[in-house]
Amino acid sequence: MTSSMFPHLVLDQYRELMRLKTMKWHGFGHRSEIPSTGELALCKYTWSFVMNGNFKVEHLHPIKPFDEVWLSDGLGFIIKKNRYKMHLAEATDTAEKSSCNNHQAVNQANAARHKLESTGIGGVACAQHGCFVPHSMVDFQKGEKQMNMDYTLCEASQHNMEGITRAIIFYDINCQYNKHFRVQVDRSQFLEMSPGLTIIPGIGLWHGHGHQDSCYVWYASNFIEGIGRINGEIMETLWAHLNLISPAAQGMTLCRKFKLARNGILESGKAFNRLDEAAPAHLKMEWLARERTAQSSRLNDPAAMDEYEINIKKGAWTSIVSVEVQEGNARNAAPSCRSTWISTGLAIEEAQIALLIEVQRIGRRSTETQRLDIAQAMRLDILDGLDDDQADFTETSDTWANSPELTVILLPSNLGVDQCRHCIAEDLIPLEISLHEGQANDALHNLQIHLCNKAILFRTTVRQAKSQALKTRAWSQVTSVQQAVSLHASIYSKTRKQMIKLEPGQDQLQKYKPLLCEQLKISTAVGDPNA
């Protein structure tokens, strides 16, 4: 077998040796029976699976196909090739666009690459520990097509599934894949799936954020009964979250880890008990009944899982509040000019904030064009025609004669509650509070939009920039969005300050809280429920 003098003359039989060792490890070798499909690999957890494809594992066409000899065809993790090829020859895939979001796995399923025998591989693994299911790894001929994943899932369902009637399958595009799976199985003579096996479809928590909002409660592991706390992404190389905690646990013994886990369970139990004690008994019974209904109906109607959706009623915008105020004035025969006056005043205050930010940004080093723009803006005289209570604004007008961004607008909030009562204008106070609520809702909505845009820019533009020119453009876009964030944050803070002057109720003060700097940052730990 070996020769120390002439090693180059020794036959290369390493693969044959490895095949014998593999059979020995799994109990074969001195018995007459031969291994069946998948018997040279083992994973004891078969309750939950995760499916995925990998397009980094490519394979070129062999130069001499007739010299290729498969020593363990179908005996390990790779499926038997001949039966798989017959399935591909018979199966048909219907090209369709994704009805959810723009998923590449759906839209690029028929993308051909003629120089490759295999464009990638797909398989099934244990969703708990990542052990690949034996005899379930397939090759892709084009993209990640339904016919490929159907075969790998059916083969995985044949391994150690005796007596199991319920399995949970995670797949990145399960909202699309699960629609036609049973139909494809019934059509094919090479696909076998037990009719008594109930498949609960799921989508990994990380990929769930690339879907429509409804897919989160329909398919996320957080809402699948009995699955535990898993992310459904174990086949991906996303270890960033684990890297945060691994240094603290790398020196621990198993006993130490058990003690920490036990203490963590006690703390979690105390937190749950506090929430459970605060909830009314009749509501808990109602919630449990609605949960049972949703879980029992999820297979036939995924929309039943909307019970877990958080129903947040958005605040009324300024335009909606203005219309409601106008309609109220019409019913009460009150003059509508009052709401128009206050709405115009609030719009002017917003323009003042934008102008103040621009003046502070330009500073003393301004160009001629910038000075011309500021001079044109300063022509606006907001207090023209103001006759009442001039003494209250004399000092302000003299001091800020050349600063329209600092001019005080004649509004009940600037006059004060006592002055409004003195002028018999108390009915204007609730009117301005209502309009301020709409203004605050507008500012918060715009903040949410711009913060999301900022996060998207970092992911799609800044991180993808490969040259200095592209990075400069990317950061210019980020700066522009950040300026919009600062503007709407200032508008909200100003609006809340004006509301406090009008002495609103405690409910309104609890609803519109101070805006903190850390709230203007998007944290992955908060945005990702699996963080």
C-alpha positions in Angstrom: 0.0 0.0 0.0 2.8 2.4 0.8 6.4 2.8 -0.4 8.9 5.1 1.3 11.4 4.7 -1.5 9.0 5.3 -4.4 5.9 7.2 -3.1 5.0 8.4 -6.5 4.3 4.9 -7.7 1.8 4.2 -4.9 -1.9 4.3 -6.1 -4.0 7.1 -4.7 -6.7 5.3 -2.7 -7.4 7.9 -0.1 -11.1 8.2 -1.0 -11.6 4.5 -0.8 -9.9 4.5 2.7 -12.2 7.3 3.9 -15.2 5.4 2.6 -14.2 2.4 4.6 -13.6 4.5 7.8 -17.0 6.1 7.4 -18.7 2.8 7.2 -16.7 1.6 10.2 -17.8 4.6 12.3 -21.4 3.9 11.6 -21.3 0.2 12.3 -20.9 -1.3 8.8 -18.1 -3.4 7.5 -18.3 -7.0 8.8 -22.0 -7.6 8.1 -23.7 -8.6 4.9 -26.2 -5.8 4.6 -25.1 -2.6 2.9 -25.9 1.0 4.1 -29.2 2.4 3.0 -29.8 6.0 2.0 -28.6 8.4 4.6 -27.3 5.8 7.1 -23.8 7.1 7.1 -24.9 10.3 8.8 -26.9 11.0 12.0 -28.8 13.8 13.7 -31.2 13.0 16.4 -33.3 16.2 16.2 -35.9 16.0 13.4 -38.7 18.2 14.7 -37.8 21.5 13.0 -35.9 22.1 9.8 -34.5 25.1 8.0 -34.0 25.1 4.2 -31.6 27.3 2.4 -29.5 27.6 -0.8 -25.8 28.5 -1.2 -24.6 29.9 -4.5 -21.0 30.2 -3.5 -20.5 26.4 -3.9 -20.2 26.2 -7.7 -19.0 23.2 -9.8 -17.7 23.2 -13.4 -18.5 20.6 -16.0 -16.1 17.6 -15.7 -13.6 17.3 -18.6 -14.1 13.5 -18.8 -17.6 12.7 -17.4 -17.1 9.0 -18.1 -14.2 8.8 -15.7 -16.4 10.1 -12.8 -17.1 7.2 -10.3 -19.3 7.9 -7.2 -18.2 5.6 -4.4 -21.0 6.6 -1.9 -23.8 7.9 -4.1 -26.6 8.9 -1.7 -25.1 7.2 1.3 -24.2 10.4 3.1 -25.7 13.9 2.8 -25.8 14.2 -1.0 -28.8 12.8 -2.7 -28.7 10.0 -5.3 -28.0 11.6 -8.6 -29.9 9.4 -11.1 -33.2 9.6 -9.3 -32.7 13.3 -8.8 -32.1 13.8 -12.5 -35.2 11.9 -13.4 -37.2 14.2 -11.0 -35.8 17.3 -12.7 -36.6 16.0 -16.1 -40.2 15.4 -15.1 -40.9 18.4 -12.9 -42.1 21.7 -14.2 -41.7 25.1 -12.6 -44.0 28.0 -13.3 -42.1 31.3 -13.6 -43.8 33.9 -11.4 -43.0 37.1 -9.8 -43.0 37.4 -6.0 -46.4 38.5 -4.6 -44.6 39.6 -1.4 -41.5 41.8 -1.8 -38.8 41.7 -4.4 -37.2 38.4 -3.4 -34.2 37.4 -5.5 -34.7 33.7 -4.8 -38.1 33.9 -6.6 -37.3 36.3 -9.3 -34.0 34.8 -10.3 -35.0 31.1 -10.1 -34.5 30.6 -13.9 -31.2 32.5 -14.2 -28.9 30.2 -16.2 -25.1 30.0 -16.1 -24.0 27.7 -18.9 -20.4 27.3 -17.8 -21.3 25.6 -14.6 -22.6 22.1 -14.0 -23.9 23.3 -10.6 -24.6 26.9 -9.7 -24.9 26.1 -6.0 -26.3 23.7 -3.5 -29.5 23.6 -1.4 -30.2 21.5 1.7 -32.1 21.0 4.9 -30.7 21.2 8.4 -31.9 20.9 12.0 -33.3 24.3 13.0 -32.1 23.8 16.5 -28.4 22.9 16.1 -27.6 23.1 12.4 -27.0 19.4 11.8 -27.6 18.7 8.1 -30.3 16.1 7.4 -28.8 13.1 5.6 -29.6 12.5 1.9 -31.1 16.0 1.5 -28.3 18.1 -0.2 -29.1 18.9 -3.9 -27.4 20.7 -6.7 -28.8 23.8 -8.4 -28.8 23.8 -12.2 -30.0 27.5 -12.5 -31.4 29.5 -9.6 -33.1 28.3 -6.4 -36.1 26.7 -8.1 -39.1 25.1 -6.5 -38.3 21.7 -8.0 -34.9 21.6 -6.3 -36.2 22.5 -2.9 -39.2 20.2 -3.2 -36.9 17.3 -3.6 -34.6 18.1 -0.7 -37.5 18.7 1.6 -39.2 15.4 0.7 -36.0 13.5 1.1 -35.5 15.1 4.5 -39.0 14.1 5.6 -38.1 10.5 5.1 -35.3 10.4 7.6 -36.2 9.2 11.2 -39.7 10.7 11.0 -41.6 7.6 12.1 -44.5 8.6 14.3 -43.9 12.3 13.9 -47.0 14.1 12.6 -45.9 17.8 12.9 -42.8 19.5 11.5 -41.8 23.1 11.3 -40.0 24.2 8.2 -38.1 27.5 8.0 -37.4 29.0 4.6 -36.4 32.5 3.5 -39.3 32.7 1.0 -41.8 30.4 2.7 -44.7 32.9 2.0 -44.2 32.0 -1.7 -42.8 28.5 -1.6 -45.5 27.0 0.7 -48.3 28.0 -1.7 -47.5 25.2 -4.3 -45.6 22.6 -2.3 -48.4 20.1 -1.8 -49.5 20.5 -5.4 -46.0 19.7 -6.7 -45.7 16.7 -4.4 -49.1 15.3 -5.7 -48.0 15.7 -9.3 -44.6 14.0 -9.1 -43.9 10.3 -8.9 -40.4 11.0 -7.4 -41.7 13.2 -4.5 -42.9 11.4 -1.4 -44.4 13.2 1.7 -46.5 11.5 4.3 -50.1 12.8 4.1 -50.3 12.7 7.9 -47.3 15.1 8.3 -48.5 18.6 9.1 -46.0 21.2 8.0 -45.9 24.6 9.8 -44.2 27.1 7.5 -41.9 29.7 9.1 -39.5 32.5 8.0 -36.3 33.3 9.8 -36.4 36.4 12.0 -33.6 38.1 10.0 -35.2 37.5 6.6 -38.6 38.4 8.0 -37.8 42.1 7.9 -37.4 41.9 4.1 -41.0 40.8 3.7 -44.3 42.6 4.0 -45.3 43.5 7.6 -48.0 40.8 7.6 -45.4 38.0 7.0 -43.8 38.7 10.4 -46.8 37.6 12.5 -47.8 34.9 10.0 -44.4 33.1 9.8 -42.0 34.4 12.5 -40.8 31.8 15.0 -41.9 34.0 17.9 -45.5 33.1 17.1 -45.1 29.3 16.4 -46.3 27.3 19.3 -43.8 24.8 20.7 -40.7 25.9 18.7 -38.9 27.6 21.6 -36.6 30.6 21.0 -34.8 30.1 17.8 -34.1 32.5 14.9 -34.6 30.1 12.0 -31.3 31.4 10.5 -28.9 28.7 11.6 -27.7 27.8 8.1 -26.6 31.4 7.5 -23.2 32.8 8.6 -24.7 35.5 10.7 -22.8 35.1 13.9 -22.7 38.8 14.9 -25.2 38.5 17.7 -23.5 35.4 19.2 -20.1 37.2 19.0 -21.4 39.8 21.5 -22.0 37.2 24.2 -19.4 34.5 23.4 -16.4 36.2 25.2 -18.3 36.1 28.4 -19.1 32.4 28.1 -15.9 31.0 26.5 -14.2 30.2 29.9 -17.3 28.8 31.6 -17.7 25.1 32.4 -21.0 23.3 31.8 -22.0 23.6 35.4 -21.4 27.4 35.4 -23.5 27.7 32.3 -26.3 25.7 33.9 -26.3 28.0 37.0 -26.4 31.1 34.8 -29.3 29.6 32.7 -31.2 28.7 35.9 -30.8 32.2 37.3 -31.9 33.6 34.0 -35.0 31.5 34.0 -35.9 32.8 37.5 -35.5 36.4 36.4 -37.6 35.8 33.3 -40.2 34.1 35.4 -40.4 37.1 37.8 -40.7 39.5 34.9 -43.5 37.5 33.4 -45.3 37.2 36.7 -45.3 41.0 37.0 -46.9 41.3 33.6 -49.3 38.5 34.3 -50.5 40.0 37.6 -51.1 43.4 36.0 -53.4 42.0 33.3 -57.1 41.6 34.2 -58.3 38.0 34.5 -61.1 38.4 31.9 -58.6 39.8 29.3 -56.2 36.9 29.9 -59.0 34.4 29.2 -60.0 36.3 26.1 -56.4 36.4 24.9 -55.9 32.7 25.4 -59.0 31.9 23.5 -58.0 34.1 20.6 -54.5 32.6 20.6 -56.0 29.0 20.4 -58.2 30.1 17.5 -55.2 31.7 15.7 -52.9 28.7 16.1 -55.6 26.2 15.0 -56.4 28.3 11.9 -52.9 29.4 10.7 -52.5 26.5 8.3 -55.6 27.3 6.2 -55.6 31.1 6.9 -52.3 32.7 7.7 -54.2 36.0 8.3 -55.5 34.5 11.5 -52.0 35.2 13.0 -52.8 38.9 12.8 -54.0 38.5 16.4 -50.4 38.9 17.4 -50.0 42.1 15.4 -49.6 45.3 17.4 -52.5 47.6 16.5 -51.1 51.1 17.0 -53.5 53.9 16.2 -51.5 56.7 14.6 -52.1 60.3 15.8 -54.1 62.6 13.6 -52.1 64.8 11.2 -52.3 68.6 11.1 -54.5 68.5 8.0 -56.9 66.1 9.5 -57.1 68.1 12.8 -57.7 71.3 10.8 -60.6 69.8 8.8 -62.2 68.5 12.1 -61.8 72.0 13.6 -63.4 73.6 10.6 -66.3 71.1 10.7 -66.8 71.8 14.4 -66.8 75.5 13.8 -69.5 75.1 11.1 -71.7 73.1 13.5 -71.3 75.6 16.3 -71.7 78.6 14.0 -68.2 79.8 15.1 -66.0 81.9 12.8 -63.6 79.7 10.9 -61.0 82.4 10.6 -59.7 81.6 14.1 -58.5 78.1 13.1 -57.1 79.5 9.9 -55.2 82.2 11.8 -53.7 79.7 14.3 -52.8 77.2 11.6 -51.0 79.9 9.6 -49.2 81.0 12.8 -48.0 77.4 13.4 -46.8 77.1 9.8 -44.9 80.3 10.1 -43.2 79.0 13.3 -42.1 75.9 11.4 -40.7 78.1 8.7 -38.9 80.2 11.4 -37.3 77.0 12.8 -36.0 76.0 9.3 -34.7 79.5 8.7 -33.0 79.6 12.1 -31.2 76.2 11.4 -30.1 77.6 8.0 -28.8 80.8 9.5 -26.9 78.9 12.2 -25.5 76.5 9.6 -24.2 79.3 7.3 -22.9 81.5 10.1 -20.6 84.3 9.2 -18.9 82.6 6.3 -21.7 83.0 3.8 -21.6 83.4 0.1 -23.3 86.2 -1.8 -26.0 83.9 -3.0 -26.7 82.7 0.5 -26.8 86.3 1.9 -29.3 87.2 -0.9 -31.5 84.3 0.0 -31.5 85.3 3.7 -32.2 89.0 2.8 -35.2 87.9 0.8 -36.5 85.8 3.7 -36.0 88.7 6.1 -38.4 90.9 4.1 -41.3 89.0 5.7 -42.9 91.2 8.4 -45.0 88.9 10.4 -46.4 91.4 12.8 -47.8 93.9 10.3 -51.2 95.1 11.4 -50.8 94.0 15.0 -52.7 96.6 17.1 -53.5 94.8 20.3 -51.1 94.6 23.2 -48.2 96.2 21.3 -46.4 96.7 24.6 -46.0 93.0 25.1 -44.0 92.8 21.8 -42.2 96.2 21.8 -38.9 94.9 23.2 -39.0 91.8 21.0 -39.7 93.7 17.8 -36.9 96.2 18.5 -34.4 93.5 19.5 -35.2 91.1 16.6 -36.0 93.6 13.9 -33.6 92.1 11.5 -34.1 88.5 12.6 -37.4 87.2 11.3 -36.5 83.7 12.5 -36.7 85.0 16.1 -39.8 87.1 15.8 -42.6 86.0 18.2 -45.9 85.1 16.5 -49.1 86.4 18.0 -50.7 83.1 19.2 -52.4 82.2 22.5 -49.4 80.1 23.5 -47.1 83.2 23.2 -49.6 85.4 25.0 -50.1 83.0 27.9 -53.1 81.5 29.5 -53.6 84.5 31.9 -53.5 87.0 29.0 -56.0 85.0 27.0 -58.4 84.9 29.9 -58.0 88.7 30.4 -58.8 89.2 26.7 -61.8 86.7 26.9 -60.2 84.4 24.4 -60.1 81.2 26.5 -61.9 79.3 23.7 -58.7 79.6 21.6 -56.6 77.6 24.0 -58.2 74.1 23.3 -58.2 75.0 19.6 -54.4 75.7 19.5 -53.8 72.6 21.6 -55.6 70.4 19.1 -53.6 71.9 16.2 -50.4 71.5 18.2 -51.2 67.8 18.6 -51.5 67.4 14.9 -48.3 69.3 14.4 -46.5 67.0 16.9 -47.9 63.9 15.1 -46.6 65.2 11.8 -43.1 65.8 13.2 -43.0 62.3 14.8 -44.1 60.7 11.6 -41.5 62.6 9.5 -38.8 61.6 12.1 -39.7 58.0 11.7 -39.5 58.2 7.9 -36.2 60.1 7.8 -34.6 57.8 10.4 -35.6 54.8 8.3 -34.2 56.4 5.2 -30.9 57.1 7.0 -30.6 53.4 8.0 -31.3 52.3 4.4 -28.7 54.8 3.1 -26.1 53.3 5.4 -26.9 49.8 4.2 -27.4 50.3 0.5 -25.2 53.3 -0.3 -22.5 54.1 2.3 -21.4 50.5 2.9 -21.5 49.7 -0.8 -19.3 52.6 -1.9 -16.0 51.4 -3.1 -14.4 54.6 -4.3 -13.8 58.0 -2.7 -16.2 59.7 -5.1 -19.0 57.3 -4.3 -18.3 57.6 -0.5 -18.5 61.4 -0.8 -21.8 61.3 -2.6 -23.1 58.7 -0.1 -22.2 60.8 2.9 -23.8 63.9 1.3 -27.1 62.0 1.1 -26.7 61.0 4.8 -26.0 64.6 5.8 -29.1 65.8 3.9 -31.3 63.3 5.7 -29.7 64.2 9.1 -30.6 67.8 8.5 -34.2 66.8 7.9 -34.1 64.8 11.2 -32.8 67.8 13.1 -35.5 70.0 11.6 -38.4 67.8 12.6 -36.9 67.1 16.0 -36.7 70.9 16.6 -40.3 71.3 15.3 -41.5 68.7 17.8 -39.6 70.2 20.7 -40.9 73.6 19.9 -44.5 72.3 19.6 -44.3 70.5 22.9 -42.9 73.7 24.6 -45.8 75.7 23.2 -48.3 73.1 24.4 -47.0 73.2 27.9 -47.6 77.0 28.0 -51.3 76.3 27.3 -51.5 74.0 30.4 -52.7 70.8 28.7 -54.1 67.7 30.5 -52.0 65.0 32.1 -52.9 62.6 29.3 -51.4 64.9 26.7 -48.2 65.4 28.7 -47.8 61.6 29.0 -48.5 61.2 25.3 -46.0 63.8 24.1 -42.9 63.3 26.1 -39.5 65.1 25.7 -37.5 64.0 22.8 -34.0 62.7 23.8 -30.9 62.6 21.6 -30.6 58.8 22.0 -34.1 58.4 20.5 -32.9 59.8 17.2 -30.6 56.8 16.6 -31.7 53.5 15.2 -30.4 50.6 17.3 -30.1 47.1 15.8 -30.8 45.7 19.2 -34.2 47.4 19.2 -35.1 47.0 15.5 -34.2 43.3 15.4 -36.4 41.2 17.7 -33.7 38.5 17.7 -30.9 40.7 18.8 
